[in-house]
Amino acid sequence: MYRTVAPLAGLGVGIISSVAVHQLVYSNSSVAVVLGAVNALAAWLVLRRWRVFSTRWSLWGGLFGGVLVAVPMFGIRPVPALSSEEATAIGFLVIGFGVAMTGIGIELALTATNRDDERVRDPADSVAD
């Protein structure tokens, strides 16, 4: 059941975020579609590896949240060429992108770790003392 719930929840988050940003914040279809796709991927990956994302009081979790908040607030919002609506939409896109890329990084790390654990080592490969 879990293998079905996470992708469906991700799809729901993607559709809702896409429609909400398009209707309420910035009515650009291409931004809304990309934002929905990124948020769908991010939600799916977070739900897929919830145990990793739900770690409390860690340096890495704090940095993750801090960077996701700081970039839109202090890096995008003050750009004078962007309207308030454009800056908000791009900020949401950056947050979704950050979460999605973190999820992809976790998947890559876990895949590499599992591959190393499953590899059968030849005794001849070990270094003799």
Secondary structure, 3 states (H helix, E strand, C coil): CHHHHHHHHHHHHHHHHHHHHHHHHCCCHHHHHHHHHHHHHHHHHHHHCHHHHCCCCCHHHHHHHHHHHHHHHHHHCCCCCCCHHHHHHHHHHHHHHHHHHHHHHHHHHHHHHHHHHHCCCCHHHCCCC
